[in-house]
Amino acid sequence: MSERGALRGLRVLMWVVIAIEVPVYLVWLVQVGYLTGQELLRGDLSRWAPPVLLPPAAVLFCVMAGWTWWLSVVASTRSPLRERWIVISLVFVAAFSVFCGVASVDDPSVSVGLLSAALTGLGMIGLFFIPAAASRQLPDVIRRRSRRAAAARGEADPDPQ
């Protein structure tokens, strides 16, 4: 398989993963947010906050963190994941998602927590990688990184430019 075909295959694979993980995660967030909110007192307007606010917050925080990370990868700078606000926003989304997943069932258990953590992790990964998958610079970044890795191993550069 040619390099161009491999890069196209990687991009297609990324979009397939995103197309599966993200909708499942967002539908799950709405469902568990609704069920968690229904545990609050009747008449309390905050019972609608989890299903209405959690999915957009997850999309916003995860895609924003992914965009910031991707821009630093393209620019070859230090990872912004070292920035406190990015990590805090991702931890907030993860914690609240898992909490709603566990709080939404009548009999919480370890398996419910693990399922909530798995759905949260997969969905957040899908959201996080949207900017990279959508970027026209993805092939260039992959080539640059593979040349750096080959140089670090002491191999000759197969594509000198």
C-alpha positions in Angstrom: 0.0 0.0 0.0 1.4 3.4 -0.9 2.0 6.1 1.7 -0.9 8.2 0.3 -3.3 5.2 0.6 -2.2 4.5 4.1 -2.7 8.2 5.1 -6.1 8.2 3.5 -7.0 4.9 5.3 -5.9 6.5 8.6 -8.2 9.5 8.0 -11.1 7.2 7.0 -10.5 5.1 10.1 -10.5 8.1 12.3 -13.8 9.4 10.9 -15.4 5.9 11.2 -14.4 5.8 14.9 -15.6 9.4 15.4 -18.9 8.7 13.6 -19.6 5.7 15.9 -18.2 6.9 19.2 -19.5 10.5 19.3 -23.2 9.9 18.6 -23.4 7.0 21.0 -21.7 9.1 23.7 -24.0 12.1 23.1 -27.2 10.0 23.1 -26.0 8.3 26.3 -25.2 11.6 27.9 -28.7 12.9 27.2 -30.3 9.7 28.5 -28.3 9.5 31.7 -28.5 13.2 32.2 -32.3 13.0 32.0 -32.5 10.0 34.4 -30.1 11.7 36.8 -32.1 15.0 36.7 -35.3 13.1 37.4 -33.9 12.1 40.7 -34.2 15.8 41.8 -37.4 17.2 43.4 -40.4 17.8 41.1 -40.7 21.4 40.2 -36.9 22.0 40.5 -35.8 23.5 37.2 -32.3 22.2 37.8 -33.6 18.7 37.0 -33.3 19.7 33.3 -29.7 21.0 33.6 -27.9 17.6 33.1 -29.6 16.5 29.8 -29.5 20.0 28.4 -26.1 21.2 29.5 -23.9 18.1 29.7 -23.8 17.1 26.0 -22.9 20.6 24.7 -20.4 21.1 27.5 -18.7 17.8 26.6 -18.6 18.7 22.9 -17.3 22.2 23.7 -14.6 21.2 26.2 -13.4 18.1 24.4 -13.2 19.7 20.9 -11.6 22.8 22.3 -9.0 20.8 24.1 -8.5 18.7 20.9 -8.1 21.8 18.8 -5.6 23.4 21.1 -3.6 20.1 21.3 -3.7 19.7 17.5 -2.5 23.3 16.9 0.5 22.6 19.2 1.2 19.4 17.3 1.2 21.2 14.0 3.4 23.9 15.3 5.7 21.4 17.0 5.5 23.1 20.3 5.1 21.7 23.8 1.8 19.9 24.4 -0.9 22.1 25.7 -2.2 19.2 27.8 0.3 20.4 30.3 -1.9 23.5 30.7 -4.0 23.3 33.8 -7.3 24.6 32.3 -7.3 22.0 29.5 -6.8 19.1 31.9 -9.3 20.5 34.4 -12.0 20.9 31.7 -11.4 17.3 30.5 -11.5 15.9 34.0 -14.7 17.9 34.7 -16.4 16.3 31.6 -15.2 12.9 32.5 -16.2 13.1 36.2 -19.6 14.5 35.5 -20.3 12.0 32.7 -19.3 9.0 34.8 -21.3 10.4 37.8 -24.4 10.8 35.7 -24.0 7.3 34.3 -23.7 5.8 37.8 -26.4 8.1 39.4 -28.9 7.3 36.6 -29.5 3.7 37.6 -31.5 2.4 40.5 -28.8 0.0 41.7 -25.3 1.4 41.0 -22.5 -1.1 40.9 -18.9 -1.4 39.8 -20.0 -2.7 36.4 -22.2 0.4 35.8 -19.2 2.6 36.8 -16.9 0.7 34.4 -19.5 0.9 31.6 -19.9 4.7 32.3 -16.1 5.2 32.3 -15.7 3.2 29.0 -18.5 5.2 27.2 -17.1 8.4 28.5 -13.6 7.6 27.5 -14.5 6.5 24.0 -16.8 9.5 23.4 -14.3 12.0 24.7 -11.5 10.5 22.5 -13.8 10.7 19.5 -14.6 14.4 20.3 -10.9 15.2 21.1 -9.7 13.8 17.7 -12.2 15.6 15.5 -9.8 18.6 14.9 -7.0 16.3 13.9 -9.1 14.2 11.6 -10.5 17.3 9.9 -7.2 18.9 9.4 -5.6 19.1 6.0 -2.2 19.1 7.8 -2.6 15.5 9.1 -0.5 13.9 6.4 2.3 16.4 6.8 2.4 16.0 10.6 2.4 12.2 10.3 5.3 12.3 7.7 7.2 14.8 9.9 6.8 12.6 13.0 7.8 9.4 11.1 10.9 11.1 9.8 11.8 12.2 13.3 11.3 8.7 14.6 13.4 7.2 11.8 16.2 9.7 12.5 16.1 8.9 16.2 16.5 5.2 15.4 19.4 6.1 13.1 17.7 5.1 9.9 18.3 7.1 6.7 15.6 9.5 5.8 13.6 7.9 3.0 12.1 11.1 1.8 14.6 14.0 2.1 13.1 17.4 1.3 
